[in-house]
Amino acid sequence: MAGYKHPCIHCGNLIDHDARYCIYCNSRSPFAFRCPDCLKEVEQKQSICSSCGRPLYVPCPSCAQLTFVSDNCQSCGTTLLVQCQNKRCMQMQFFQNTKCTACGKLLKNKKKRK
């Protein structure tokens, strides 16, 4: 039975409804925005995460404009993700995270945290 496809919220391309990543824009959460700390679903109109209290608008490390905690800066398009250095994990993480949300290892981010 064929499955229905849904648009990725980041790029708009249609992908399988059960996809965990968008194959077009490489988004790690194609159907919902998630808090980078607790991974709960959040909406762009929220200013803080209702689950953990994390601010959802942060200054971009490249252009310093406030941007929503997504995969890329809304102003300049710079990626806001860094890769976990754990060879077994290698998951992409939000640049301000201090620990990997997948494996728990400390992140040594090259991008400045503001």
Rosetta constraint file for C-alpha pairs under 8 A:
AtomPair CA 3 CA 16 HARMONIC 6.93 0.50
AtomPair CA 3 CA 17 HARMONIC 7.19 0.50
AtomPair CA 4 CA 16 HARMONIC 6.53 0.50
AtomPair CA 4 CA 17 HARMONIC 6.20 0.50
AtomPair CA 5 CA 14 HARMONIC 5.50 0.50
AtomPair CA 5 CA 15 HARMONIC 5.04 0.50
AtomPair CA 5 CA 16 HARMONIC 4.54 0.50
AtomPair CA 5 CA 17 HARMONIC 5.22 0.50
AtomPair CA 6 CA 13 HARMONIC 7.93 0.50
AtomPair CA 6 CA 14 HARMONIC 5.09 0.50
AtomPair CA 6 CA 15 HARMONIC 5.50 0.50
AtomPair CA 6 CA 16 HARMONIC 6.30 0.50
AtomPair CA 6 CA 17 HARMONIC 5.53 0.50
AtomPair CA 7 CA 11 HARMONIC 7.80 0.50
AtomPair CA 7 CA 12 HARMONIC 4.88 0.50
AtomPair CA 7 CA 13 HARMONIC 5.17 0.50
AtomPair CA 7 CA 14 HARMONIC 4.28 0.50
AtomPair CA 7 CA 15 HARMONIC 6.16 0.50
AtomPair CA 7 CA 30 HARMONIC 7.96 0.50
AtomPair CA 7 CA 31 HARMONIC 7.59 0.50
AtomPair CA 8 CA 12 HARMONIC 4.78 0.50
AtomPair CA 8 CA 13 HARMONIC 5.59 0.50
AtomPair CA 8 CA 14 HARMONIC 6.30 0.50
AtomPair CA 8 CA 15 HARMONIC 6.76 0.50
AtomPair CA 8 CA 22 HARMONIC 6.71 0.50
AtomPair CA 8 CA 30 HARMONIC 4.72 0.50
AtomPair CA 8 CA 31 HARMONIC 5.73 0.50
AtomPair CA 9 CA 30 HARMONIC 5.70 0.50
AtomPair CA 9 CA 31 HARMONIC 5.67 0.50
AtomPair CA 9 CA 32 HARMONIC 6.92 0.50
AtomPair CA 10 CA 25 HARMONIC 7.48 0.50
AtomPair CA 10 CA 27 HARMONIC 7.17 0.50
AtomPair CA 10 CA 30 HARMONIC 6.60 0.50
AtomPair CA 11 CA 24 HARMONIC 7.60 0.50
AtomPair CA 11 CA 25 HARMONIC 6.41 0.50
AtomPair CA 13 CA 24 HARMONIC 7.08 0.50
AtomPair CA 15 CA 19 HARMONIC 6.86 0.50
AtomPair CA 15 CA 22 HARMONIC 6.80 0.50
AtomPair CA 15 CA 23 HARMONIC 7.70 0.50
AtomPair CA 19 CA 30 HARMONIC 7.76 0.50
AtomPair CA 20 CA 28 HARMONIC 6.44 0.50
AtomPair CA 20 CA 29 HARMONIC 6.40 0.50
AtomPair CA 20 CA 30 HARMONIC 7.03 0.50
AtomPair CA 21 CA 26 HARMONIC 6.03 0.50
AtomPair CA 21 CA 27 HARMONIC 5.51 0.50
AtomPair CA 21 CA 28 HARMONIC 4.68 0.50
AtomPair CA 21 CA 29 HARMONIC 6.09 0.50
AtomPair CA 21 CA 30 HARMONIC 6.06 0.50
AtomPair CA 22 CA 26 HARMONIC 4.92 0.50
AtomPair CA 22 CA 27 HARMONIC 5.14 0.50
AtomPair CA 22 CA 28 HARMONIC 6.77 0.50
AtomPair CA 22 CA 29 HARMONIC 7.59 0.50
AtomPair CA 22 CA 30 HARMONIC 5.68 0.50
AtomPair CA 23 CA 27 HARMONIC 7.78 0.50
AtomPair CA 27 CA 71 HARMONIC 6.68 0.50
AtomPair CA 29 CA 33 HARMONIC 6.50 0.50
AtomPair CA 29 CA 34 HARMONIC 7.23 0.50
AtomPair CA 32 CA 41 HARMONIC 6.20 0.50
AtomPair CA 32 CA 42 HARMONIC 7.36 0.50
AtomPair CA 32 CA 43 HARMONIC 7.90 0.50
AtomPair CA 33 CA 41 HARMONIC 5.68 0.50
AtomPair CA 33 CA 42 HARMONIC 5.47 0.50
AtomPair CA 33 CA 43 HARMONIC 6.30 0.50
AtomPair CA 33 CA 44 HARMONIC 7.57 0.50
AtomPair CA 33 CA 70 HARMONIC 6.92 0.50
AtomPair CA 34 CA 39 HARMONIC 5.04 0.50
AtomPair CA 34 CA 40 HARMONIC 5.32 0.50
AtomPair CA 34 CA 41 HARMONIC 4.42 0.50
AtomPair CA 34 CA 42 HARMONIC 5.35 0.50
AtomPair CA 34 CA 70 HARMONIC 7.89 0.50
AtomPair CA 35 CA 39 HARMONIC 4.67 0.50
AtomPair CA 35 CA 40 HARMONIC 5.51 0.50
AtomPair CA 35 CA 41 HARMONIC 6.41 0.50
AtomPair CA 35 CA 42 HARMONIC 6.23 0.50
AtomPair CA 35 CA 49 HARMONIC 6.52 0.50
AtomPair CA 35 CA 54 HARMONIC 7.67 0.50
AtomPair CA 35 CA 56 HARMONIC 7.30 0.50
AtomPair CA 35 CA 69 HARMONIC 7.24 0.50
AtomPair CA 36 CA 69 HARMONIC 7.15 0.50
AtomPair CA 36 CA 93 HARMONIC 7.53 0.50
AtomPair CA 36 CA 94 HARMONIC 5.97 0.50
AtomPair CA 36 CA 97 HARMONIC 7.21 0.50
AtomPair CA 37 CA 52 HARMONIC 7.67 0.50
AtomPair CA 37 CA 54 HARMONIC 7.35 0.50
AtomPair CA 37 CA 97 HARMONIC 6.96 0.50
AtomPair CA 37 CA 101 HARMONIC 7.11 0.50
AtomPair CA 38 CA 51 HARMONIC 7.44 0.50
AtomPair CA 38 CA 52 HARMONIC 6.58 0.50
AtomPair CA 38 CA 101 HARMONIC 7.97 0.50
AtomPair CA 40 CA 51 HARMONIC 7.08 0.50
AtomPair CA 42 CA 46 HARMONIC 6.99 0.50
AtomPair CA 42 CA 49 HARMONIC 6.57 0.50
AtomPair CA 42 CA 50 HARMONIC 7.97 0.50
AtomPair CA 44 CA 68 HARMONIC 6.83 0.50
AtomPair CA 46 CA 56 HARMONIC 7.08 0.50
AtomPair CA 47 CA 55 HARMONIC 6.07 0.50
AtomPair CA 47 CA 56 HARMONIC 5.32 0.50
AtomPair CA 47 CA 57 HARMONIC 6.40 0.50
AtomPair CA 48 CA 53 HARMONIC 5.51 0.50
AtomPair CA 48 CA 54 HARMONIC 5.38 0.50
AtomPair CA 48 CA 55 HARMONIC 4.31 0.50
AtomPair CA 48 CA 56 HARMONIC 5.02 0.50
AtomPair CA 48 CA 57 HARMONIC 7.75 0.50
AtomPair CA 49 CA 53 HARMONIC 4.77 0.50
AtomPair CA 49 CA 54 HARMONIC 5.24 0.50
AtomPair CA 49 CA 55 HARMONIC 6.47 0.50
AtomPair CA 49 CA 56 HARMONIC 6.50 0.50
AtomPair CA 56 CA 68 HARMONIC 5.72 0.50
AtomPair CA 56 CA 69 HARMONIC 5.45 0.50
AtomPair CA 57 CA 66 HARMONIC 5.89 0.50
AtomPair CA 57 CA 67 HARMONIC 5.19 0.50
AtomPair CA 57 CA 68 HARMONIC 4.49 0.50
AtomPair CA 57 CA 69 HARMONIC 6.00 0.50
AtomPair CA 58 CA 65 HARMONIC 7.97 0.50
AtomPair CA 58 CA 66 HARMONIC 5.16 0.50
AtomPair CA 58 CA 67 HARMONIC 5.47 0.50
AtomPair CA 58 CA 68 HARMONIC 6.47 0.50
AtomPair CA 58 CA 69 HARMONIC 6.82 0.50
AtomPair CA 59 CA 63 HARMONIC 7.84 0.50
AtomPair CA 59 CA 64 HARMONIC 4.83 0.50
AtomPair CA 59 CA 65 HARMONIC 5.19 0.50
AtomPair CA 59 CA 66 HARMONIC 4.31 0.50
AtomPair CA 59 CA 67 HARMONIC 6.05 0.50
AtomPair CA 59 CA 114 HARMONIC 6.96 0.50
AtomPair CA 60 CA 64 HARMONIC 4.56 0.50
AtomPair CA 60 CA 65 HARMONIC 5.51 0.50
AtomPair CA 60 CA 66 HARMONIC 6.18 0.50
AtomPair CA 60 CA 67 HARMONIC 6.28 0.50
AtomPair CA 60 CA 73 HARMONIC 6.28 0.50
AtomPair CA 60 CA 80 HARMONIC 7.58 0.50
AtomPair CA 61 CA 80 HARMONIC 7.97 0.50
AtomPair CA 61 CA 111 HARMONIC 6.63 0.50
AtomPair CA 61 CA 112 HARMONIC 6.14 0.50
AtomPair CA 61 CA 113 HARMONIC 7.17 0.50
AtomPair CA 61 CA 114 HARMONIC 7.40 0.50
AtomPair CA 62 CA 76 HARMONIC 7.90 0.50
AtomPair CA 62 CA 78 HARMONIC 7.01 0.50
AtomPair CA 63 CA 75 HARMONIC 7.75 0.50
AtomPair CA 63 CA 76 HARMONIC 6.73 0.50
AtomPair CA 65 CA 75 HARMONIC 6.83 0.50
AtomPair CA 67 CA 73 HARMONIC 5.72 0.50
AtomPair CA 67 CA 74 HARMONIC 5.66 0.50
AtomPair CA 67 CA 75 HARMONIC 7.17 0.50
AtomPair CA 68 CA 73 HARMONIC 7.30 0.50
AtomPair CA 68 CA 74 HARMONIC 7.12 0.50
AtomPair CA 69 CA 80 HARMONIC 7.92 0.50
AtomPair CA 69 CA 94 HARMONIC 7.80 0.50
AtomPair CA 70 CA 80 HARMONIC 7.09 0.50
AtomPair CA 71 CA 79 HARMONIC 5.89 0.50
AtomPair CA 71 CA 80 HARMONIC 5.41 0.50
AtomPair CA 71 CA 81 HARMONIC 6.15 0.50
AtomPair CA 71 CA 94 HARMONIC 7.55 0.50
AtomPair CA 72 CA 77 HARMONIC 5.27 0.50
AtomPair CA 72 CA 78 HARMONIC 5.38 0.50
AtomPair CA 72 CA 79 HARMONIC 4.27 0.50
AtomPair CA 72 CA 80 HARMONIC 5.15 0.50
AtomPair CA 72 CA 81 HARMONIC 7.63 0.50
AtomPair CA 73 CA 77 HARMONIC 4.64 0.50
AtomPair CA 73 CA 78 HARMONIC 5.29 0.50
AtomPair CA 73 CA 79 HARMONIC 6.36 0.50
AtomPair CA 73 CA 80 HARMONIC 6.51 0.50
AtomPair CA 80 CA 94 HARMONIC 5.89 0.50
AtomPair CA 80 CA 95 HARMONIC 5.56 0.50
AtomPair CA 81 CA 92 HARMONIC 5.85 0.50
AtomPair CA 81 CA 93 HARMONIC 5.18 0.50
AtomPair CA 81 CA 94 HARMONIC 4.58 0.50
AtomPair CA 81 CA 95 HARMONIC 5.14 0.50
AtomPair CA 82 CA 92 HARMONIC 5.46 0.50
AtomPair CA 82 CA 93 HARMONIC 5.25 0.50
AtomPair CA 82 CA 94 HARMONIC 6.23 0.50
AtomPair CA 82 CA 95 HARMONIC 5.52 0.50
AtomPair CA 82 CA 109 HARMONIC 6.80 0.50
AtomPair CA 83 CA 90 HARMONIC 5.69 0.50
AtomPair CA 83 CA 91 HARMONIC 5.65 0.50
AtomPair CA 83 CA 92 HARMONIC 4.39 0.50
AtomPair CA 83 CA 93 HARMONIC 5.93 0.50
AtomPair CA 84 CA 89 HARMONIC 6.62 0.50
AtomPair CA 84 CA 90 HARMONIC 4.70 0.50
AtomPair CA 84 CA 91 HARMONIC 5.43 0.50
AtomPair CA 84 CA 92 HARMONIC 6.19 0.50
AtomPair CA 84 CA 93 HARMONIC 6.73 0.50
AtomPair CA 84 CA 100 HARMONIC 6.32 0.50
AtomPair CA 84 CA 105 HARMONIC 7.81 0.50
AtomPair CA 84 CA 107 HARMONIC 6.24 0.50
AtomPair CA 85 CA 89 HARMONIC 7.56 0.50
AtomPair CA 85 CA 90 HARMONIC 5.96 0.50
AtomPair CA 85 CA 107 HARMONIC 7.04 0.50
AtomPair CA 85 CA 108 HARMONIC 7.74 0.50
AtomPair CA 86 CA 90 HARMONIC 5.80 0.50
AtomPair CA 86 CA 105 HARMONIC 7.12 0.50
AtomPair CA 89 CA 102 HARMONIC 7.29 0.50
AtomPair CA 89 CA 103 HARMONIC 6.56 0.50
AtomPair CA 91 CA 100 HARMONIC 7.77 0.50
AtomPair CA 91 CA 102 HARMONIC 7.02 0.50
AtomPair CA 93 CA 97 HARMONIC 6.88 0.50
AtomPair CA 93 CA 100 HARMONIC 6.44 0.50
AtomPair CA 93 CA 101 HARMONIC 7.31 0.50
AtomPair CA 95 CA 109 HARMONIC 6.63 0.50
AtomPair CA 95 CA 111 HARMONIC 6.69 0.50
AtomPair CA 95 CA 113 HARMONIC 7.23 0.50
AtomPair CA 96 CA 109 HARMONIC 7.98 0.50
AtomPair CA 96 CA 113 HARMONIC 5.58 0.50
AtomPair CA 96 CA 114 HARMONIC 7.92 0.50
AtomPair CA 97 CA 107 HARMONIC 7.23 0.50
AtomPair CA 98 CA 106 HARMONIC 5.77 0.50
AtomPair CA 98 CA 107 HARMONIC 5.31 0.50
AtomPair CA 98 CA 108 HARMONIC 7.66 0.50
AtomPair CA 99 CA 104 HARMONIC 5.40 0.50
AtomPair CA 99 CA 105 HARMONIC 5.39 0.50
AtomPair CA 99 CA 106 HARMONIC 4.34 0.50
AtomPair CA 99 CA 107 HARMONIC 5.29 0.50
AtomPair CA 100 CA 104 HARMONIC 4.75 0.50
AtomPair CA 100 CA 105 HARMONIC 5.40 0.50
AtomPair CA 100 CA 106 HARMONIC 6.36 0.50
AtomPair CA 100 CA 107 HARMONIC 6.33 0.50
